[in-house]
Amino acid sequence: PKFDAEQVIADLPKATSMMGVPTFYTRLLGDARFNRDLVGHMRLFVSGSAPLLAETHVEFESRTGHRILERYGMTETNMNTSNPYEGERRAGTVGFPLPGVELRIVEPGTTTELPRGEIGVIEVRGPNVFKGYWQMPEKTAEELREDGWFITGDLGRMDEDGYVLIVGRGKDLIISGGFNVYPKEVELVLDDQPGVLESAVIGVPHPDFGEAVVGVLVAQSGSNPDLAAIERDMAGKLARYKQPKTLIVIDELPRNTMGKVQKNVLREDYKGLFAG
């Protein structure tokens, strides 16, 4: 069944906790009835399956008085990290590794652990990690090291306090003109622009740069983002190679049933943008 904001608002008075994906929370925030009076009795709101924008986290707290508890898990590992139930739930992060779970950030393609603050591939090890893919020994060998470390394929970093931040999937990394572009860094700038509800940054084939950075935007209700103004603002905040070659406004981002943005669909839709 699809998410039905009307039904959720009707049922919330009978609930004490809610677990959802970020899309659920942004849609609820779009309804004026979703306020402190409606959820004052609630104990906990949890978000997972896809990154929660820091802006959504802040707006949610301002509207409801609750701080969403964001965490991070995968099918292959169950839960890996979580913001604390008691303690600071830091916006834009997925918290700390759970008890018994080891987490490290390594240089892509190696086992070299990176210093805090540097972006690399997230690997996890612990009793939560699966034993391997059913009847797929080659795939298991590619992603599960002999010493138990599972290569998640997610890119992230750990801040000075030990909070883990996810910046995207390794397969979504854009290499433009030989430079690495992490979509999340660009998306954070775009999401902060006037009139922009959310964004997705992708790489598409380019005859000169190999890949070109493209920003796909969804406008806030009733807004018409000024693309020229957005480009000027990005020029002062991002290195030139990180700035999108073009910005596209669409009605909504394609998502799977878990609420994750399907960037592969966007890449397919716009793969011919710079052809010829």
Secondary structure in CASP SS format (residue, H / E / C, confidence):
PFRMAT SS
TARGET T0000
AUTHOR 0000-0000-0000
METHOD secondary structure of the structure
MODEL  1
P C 1.00
K C 1.00
F C 1.00
D C 1.00
A H 1.00
E H 1.00
Q H 1.00
V H 1.00
I H 1.00
A H 1.00
D H 1.00
L H 1.00
P H 1.00
K H 1.00
A C 1.00
T C 1.00
S E 1.00
M E 1.00
M E 1.00
G E 1.00
V C 1.00
P H 1.00
T H 1.00
F H 1.00
Y H 1.00
T H 1.00
R H 1.00
L H 1.00
L H 1.00
G C 1.00
D C 1.00
A C 1.00
R C 1.00
F C 1.00
N C 1.00
R H 1.00
D H 1.00
L H 1.00
V H 1.00
G C 1.00
H C 1.00
M C 1.00
R C 1.00
L E 1.00
F E 1.00
V E 1.00
S E 1.00
G C 1.00
S C 1.00
A C 1.00
P C 1.00
L C 1.00
L C 1.00
A H 1.00
E H 1.00
T H 1.00
H H 1.00
V H 1.00
E H 1.00
F H 1.00
E H 1.00
S H 1.00
R H 1.00
T H 1.00
G C 1.00
H C 1.00
R C 1.00
I C 1.00
L E 1.00
E E 1.00
R E 1.00
Y E 1.00
G E 1.00
M E 1.00
T C 1.00
E C 1.00
T C 1.00
N E 1.00
M E 1.00
N E 1.00
T E 1.00
S E 1.00
N C 1.00
P C 1.00
Y C 1.00
E C 1.00
G C 1.00
E C 1.00
R C 1.00
R C 1.00
A C 1.00
G C 1.00
T C 1.00
V C 1.00
G C 1.00
F E 1.00
P E 1.00
L C 1.00
P C 1.00
G C 1.00
V C 1.00
E E 1.00
L E 1.00
R E 1.00
I E 1.00
V E 1.00
E C 1.00
P C 1.00
G C 1.00
T C 1.00
T C 1.00
T C 1.00
E E 1.00
L C 1.00
P C 1.00
R C 1.00
G C 1.00
E C 1.00
I C 1.00
G E 1.00
V E 1.00
I E 1.00
E E 1.00
V E 1.00
R E 1.00
G C 1.00
P C 1.00
N C 1.00
V C 1.00
F C 1.00
K C 1.00
G C 1.00
Y C 1.00
W C 1.00
Q C 1.00
M C 1.00
P H 1.00
E H 1.00
K H 1.00
T H 1.00
A H 1.00
E H 1.00
E H 1.00
L E 1.00
R C 1.00
E C 1.00
D C 1.00
G C 1.00
W C 1.00
F E 1.00
I E 1.00
T E 1.00
G E 1.00
D E 1.00
L E 1.00
G E 1.00
R E 1.00
M E 1.00
D C 1.00
E C 1.00
D C 1.00
G C 1.00
Y C 1.00
V E 1.00
L E 1.00
I E 1.00
V E 1.00
G E 1.00
R E 1.00
G H 1.00
K H 1.00
D H 1.00
L C 1.00
I E 1.00
I E 1.00
S E 1.00
G C 1.00
G C 1.00
F E 1.00
N E 1.00
V E 1.00
Y C 1.00
P H 1.00
K H 1.00
E H 1.00
V H 1.00
E H 1.00
L H 1.00
V H 1.00
L H 1.00
D H 1.00
D C 1.00
Q C 1.00
P C 1.00
G C 1.00
V E 1.00
L E 1.00
E E 1.00
S E 1.00
A E 1.00
V E 1.00
I E 1.00
G E 1.00
V E 1.00
P E 1.00
H E 1.00
P C 1.00
D C 1.00
F C 1.00
G E 1.00
E E 1.00
A E 1.00
V E 1.00
V E 1.00
G E 1.00
V E 1.00
L E 1.00
V E 1.00
A E 1.00
Q C 1.00
S C 1.00
G C 1.00
S C 1.00
N C 1.00
P C 1.00
D C 1.00
L H 1.00
A H 1.00
A H 1.00
I H 1.00
E H 1.00
R H 1.00
D H 1.00
M H 1.00
A H 1.00
G C 1.00
K C 1.00
L C 1.00
A C 1.00
R H 1.00
Y H 1.00
K H 1.00
Q C 1.00
P C 1.00
K C 1.00
T E 1.00
L E 1.00
I E 1.00
V E 1.00
I E 1.00
D C 1.00
E C 1.00
L C 1.00
P C 1.00
R E 1.00
N C 1.00
T C 1.00
M C 1.00
G C 1.00
K C 1.00
V E 1.00
Q C 1.00
K H 1.00
N H 1.00
V H 1.00
L H 1.00
R H 1.00
E H 1.00
D H 1.00
Y C 1.00
K C 1.00
G C 1.00
L C 1.00
F C 1.00
A C 1.00
G C 1.00
END
